[in-house]
Amino acid sequence: MATLKEIKSRIASVRSTLKITSAMKMVSAAKLHKAQQAFESLSAYEFELNSILEELSLSKKSIYSKAINEAAPAAIVALSSNSSLCGAFNANAIKAARQAIEAQGRQAVLYLIGKKLSDSLLRDGLKPIRDLNALSQHCSYEQAAQLADELIESFLEGKISRVELVWTHYHSMGKQINQSETFLPYSPVFKKQDWPAVEEKYILEPDKEALFEELLRKALRLRIYSLLIDNATAEHASRTVAMQSASDNAQNILSELTLEYNKSRQAKITAEILDLAAGSQQ
């Protein structure tokens, strides 16, 4: 049976852990709220941009809609986190990335965002094209746009045949879903065929073709940025839930240890009283 000193030491250790998990939960919850607001604001803009883009694309076949070089390897952009303590978030992200790589072949060009994913795949001999882990910690539109432009240029030059995006989508506080989608070749998001003639809704300057090319690049840049925010939102939600669970477990352990301490202390006091009583009777 543990001594009172050992139990007291364990109680102090659990209390210290509880302070850390509670603080991390509050920080993650604040970051989650901020990421949710950014994603919701961005979603409305992205929806309207894709709607306009699809209307422009109905009467035009784009060079982005078919691979220049079908024999070229695919490119995979996969996202995870730079840090741990977020439940199964990184494990699921790594699993989804590996499945995408197997589907596209091990010769795929890898753009890995997130240190946990990069380190895991590096141990398997899969090396990313360069270090993009900073994007996982700070969602920068400028850097996201640079990555999108690099992918577009590689696609147009025939260096890659397609681009697959793999990330974790924030569905709710208790549910984050691993998703993948084709970034290039481009296909309409909504796939509606009953749009009214675009000329009836907008004044097009300079012309439809030039607008389509410009807006498509903007939409592709925005898509990368949107996924970065979505993935960060899922990460913060997962960490908030994990830290809440850890705090609850610490509270339960603390209650059990306190009860054990009180019982041991009471038993010790009782034993001392009995010893005194026995000594007085001699």
Secondary structure, 3 states (H helix, E strand, C coil): CCCHHHHHHHHHHHHHHHHHHHHHHHHHHHHHHHHHHHHHHHHHHHHHHHHHHHHHHCCCCCHHHCCCCCCCCCEEEEECCCCCCCCCHHHHHHHHHHHHHHHHCCCCEEEEECHHHHHHHHHCCCCCCCCCCHHHHCCCHHHHHHHHHHHHHHHHCCCCCCEEEEEEEEEECCEEEEEEEEEECCCCCCCCCCCCCHHHHCCCCCCHHHHHHHHHHHHHHHHHHHHHHHHHHHHHHHHHHHHHHHHHHHHHHHHHHHHHHHHHHHHHHHHHHHHHHHHHHC
